[in-house]
Amino acid sequence: MADVTSFLLLSAAVFCGAFVSGLAGFAFSAVAGAILLHAMPPTEAVPLMMACSVGVQGSNLWALRQNIQWKQSLPLILGGLLGVPIALWLLHNTDSRIFREGFGLMVAVYAGYMLFRPAIAYVQAMHLGRNALVGFGGGLIGGLTAMPGALPTIWCDMHGVPKQQQRGLVQPFIAAMQLSALAMLLLHHDLSVSVVRDFVLGVPALLAGSWLGIFAFRNINEANFRRVILALLLVSGLLLVV
């Protein structure tokens, strides 16, 4: 991506993905990939999106540091780290296409139904053991679908968790899953010089999109935030099916 047009496409993709992720906490790859996967080969686009996603998660964690609940997120993270290796084994030894399509359909149906259902008006207590199971499922699903945050986000929505608390719980989990995935890429030497160069070129757009997304998150009300989350889950689920 050396010419001006390619640089603008890269910046637009990273900015849009970072803005959505800053607002909702996830879906960077779903948004940025819609552009990047048409502008470069998957062998470059996928590692670049993973590297950028880690950068976005780092920005989100810093901006929301006062809301981050590390202790409460720990069961999610530990469960997720156990699920990732199993997902990688399944990815290389089974046909994961049917699983991705089935999970995508489930997410789309849930999000579509909940968009027309009244919001839960109270917060149900979360069980740490169940949180660990949800984290395990999120790590497993994330390794197969690149959507580690979908299951914890649905879990929070089912419990009527307010937006600040939801981001405080789910954001560290997504960051940990993205870091583990990036570490595996580094171990397999899948980050080429061109990917590193494109990441550096995209940093200004990444930071601008992240901070604007965080600004929108801080100024959106609970009802509209929930609609944004469910709409993104619906679109992401349909993309997995398609």
C-alpha positions in Angstrom: 0.0 0.0 0.0 2.4 2.6 -1.2 0.4 5.0 -3.3 -1.9 7.8 -2.1 -5.1 6.0 -3.0 -4.1 2.9 -1.1 -3.0 5.0 1.9 -6.4 6.8 1.9 -8.2 3.4 1.7 -6.1 2.1 4.5 -6.8 5.2 6.7 -10.5 5.1 5.9 -10.8 1.4 6.9 -8.8 1.8 10.1 -10.6 4.9 11.1 -14.1 3.4 10.6 -13.1 0.2 12.4 -11.5 2.1 15.2 -14.5 4.4 15.6 -17.0 1.5 15.8 -14.7 -0.3 18.2 -14.3 2.8 20.4 -18.1 3.2 20.5 -19.1 -0.4 21.0 -15.9 -2.1 22.2 -15.8 -4.7 19.4 -16.3 -5.2 15.6 -13.1 -3.6 14.4 -12.3 -6.4 12.0 -16.0 -6.7 10.8 -15.9 -3.0 9.7 -12.3 -2.5 8.6 -12.3 -5.9 6.8 -15.1 -4.8 4.5 -12.6 -2.4 3.0 -9.2 -4.0 3.6 -10.2 -7.5 2.3 -11.0 -5.8 -1.1 -7.8 -3.7 -1.1 -5.1 -6.3 -0.2 -4.7 -10.1 0.0 -6.1 -11.9 3.1 -2.5 -12.9 4.1 -1.8 -9.3 4.6 -5.2 -7.9 5.6 -5.9 -10.4 8.4 -2.6 -9.9 10.3 -3.0 -6.1 9.8 -6.5 -6.1 11.2 -5.4 -8.1 14.2 -2.5 -5.8 14.9 -4.7 -2.7 14.5 -7.4 -4.3 16.7 -4.8 -4.7 19.5 -3.9 -1.0 19.1 -7.6 0.0 19.3 -8.1 -2.2 22.4 -5.1 -0.6 24.0 -6.6 2.9 23.3 -9.9 1.8 24.7 -8.4 0.4 27.9 -6.5 3.6 28.5 -9.5 5.9 27.8 -11.8 3.8 29.9 -9.3 2.9 32.6 -11.5 4.3 35.4 -14.3 1.9 34.4 -12.2 -1.2 33.8 -13.0 -4.0 36.3 -9.9 -6.2 36.1 -10.8 -8.4 39.0 -14.3 -9.1 37.7 -12.9 -9.7 34.2 -10.3 -12.2 35.3 -12.7 -15.3 35.2 -13.7 -14.3 31.6 -10.0 -13.9 30.6 -8.8 -17.1 32.2 -11.7 -19.0 30.6 -11.0 -17.4 27.2 -7.3 -18.3 27.3 -8.2 -21.9 27.9 -10.6 -21.8 24.9 -8.1 -20.3 22.3 -5.8 -23.4 22.0 -8.8 -25.7 21.5 -10.1 -23.3 18.8 -6.8 -23.4 17.0 -6.7 -27.2 17.0 -10.3 -27.3 15.7 -9.5 -24.7 13.1 -6.7 -26.9 11.7 -8.3 -30.3 12.1 -12.0 -29.8 11.4 -14.3 -28.0 9.0 -15.1 -24.9 11.0 -17.3 -23.3 8.3 -20.5 -25.0 9.6 -19.7 -23.9 13.1 -19.1 -20.3 12.0 -22.3 -20.2 10.0 -24.3 -21.7 12.9 -22.9 -19.3 15.4 -23.5 -16.4 13.1 -27.1 -17.4 12.7 -27.6 -17.7 16.4 -26.1 -14.3 17.0 -28.2 -12.7 14.3 -31.4 -14.3 15.6 -30.7 -13.2 19.1 -29.8 -9.6 18.2 -32.7 -9.3 15.8 -35.1 -10.6 18.5 -33.7 -8.4 21.2 -33.8 -5.3 19.0 -37.6 -5.5 19.2 -37.8 -6.6 22.8 -37.9 -4.1 25.7 -34.6 -3.6 27.4 -34.1 -5.4 30.8 -34.6 -2.8 33.4 -32.6 -4.4 36.2 -29.2 -5.9 36.7 -29.0 -9.6 37.5 -26.0 -10.8 39.6 -23.4 -12.6 37.6 -21.8 -15.9 38.9 -18.0 -16.0 38.6 -18.1 -19.7 37.6 -20.5 -19.0 34.8 -18.5 -16.0 33.7 -15.5 -18.3 33.3 -17.6 -20.6 31.1 -18.7 -17.7 29.0 -15.1 -16.6 28.7 -14.1 -20.1 27.6 -16.9 -20.0 25.0 -15.8 -16.6 23.9 -12.2 -17.7 23.5 -13.3 -20.8 21.6 -15.7 -18.9 19.4 -13.2 -16.1 18.9 -10.5 -18.5 17.6 -13.0 -19.9 15.0 -14.9 -16.7 14.0 -12.6 -13.7 15.0 -15.4 -12.5 17.2 -14.3 -13.1 20.8 -16.4 -10.4 22.3 -19.7 -11.6 20.9 -20.6 -14.1 23.6 -19.6 -12.0 26.6 -21.5 -9.0 25.1 -24.6 -11.1 24.7 -24.1 -12.4 28.3 -24.0 -8.8 29.6 -27.1 -7.9 27.6 -29.0 -10.9 29.0 -28.2 -9.6 32.5 -29.1 -6.0 31.8 -25.6 -4.7 32.6 -25.3 -0.9 32.1 -23.0 0.3 29.4 -20.1 1.5 31.7 -20.1 -1.8 33.6 -20.4 -3.8 30.3 -17.3 -2.1 28.8 -15.5 -2.5 32.1 -16.0 -6.3 32.0 -15.8 -7.1 28.3 -13.0 -4.7 27.2 -10.1 -6.4 29.1 -11.4 -9.8 27.8 -11.3 -8.7 24.2 -7.9 -7.1 24.6 -6.5 -10.3 26.2 -7.9 -12.5 23.3 -6.5 -10.1 20.7 -3.1 -10.1 22.4 -2.9 -13.9 22.5 -3.9 -14.1 18.8 -1.2 -11.5 17.9 1.4 -13.4 20.0 0.6 -16.6 18.0 1.0 -14.7 14.8 4.4 -13.5 15.9 5.4 -17.1 16.9 4.4 -18.3 13.4 6.2 -15.3 11.7 3.0 -14.2 10.0 3.7 -10.4 10.4 5.5 -9.3 7.3 7.4 -6.1 6.8 4.5 -4.7 4.7 2.0 -5.4 7.4 4.2 -3.6 10.0 4.6 -0.7 7.6 0.8 -0.5 6.9 0.2 -0.6 10.7 2.5 2.4 11.3 0.8 4.3 8.4 -2.6 3.6 9.9 -1.7 4.7 13.5 -3.0 8.3 13.1 -6.4 7.1 11.7 -6.5 4.4 14.4 -6.0 7.0 17.2 -8.4 9.5 15.7 -11.2 6.9 15.2 -10.7 5.4 18.7 -10.9 8.7 20.5 -14.0 9.8 18.5 -15.6 6.5 19.2 -14.9 6.8 22.9 -16.3 10.3 22.8 -19.5 9.0 21.2 -19.7 6.2 23.8 -19.5 8.7 26.7 -22.3 10.8 25.2 -24.7 8.1 24.1 -27.6 7.0 26.4 -28.2 3.5 27.7 -31.1 2.7 25.3 -29.2 3.9 22.1 -26.0 2.1 23.2 -27.9 -1.1 23.5 -29.4 -0.6 20.0 -25.9 0.0 18.6 -24.6 -3.2 20.3 -27.4 -5.3 19.0 -27.3 -3.9 15.5 -23.5 -4.6 15.3 -24.1 -8.2 16.6 -26.9 -8.6 14.0 -24.6 -7.4 11.1 -21.6 -9.4 12.4 -23.7 -12.5 12.7 -25.1 -12.2 9.2 -21.6 -11.7 7.8 -20.5 -15.0 9.3 -23.5 -16.7 7.7 -23.0 -15.1 4.3 
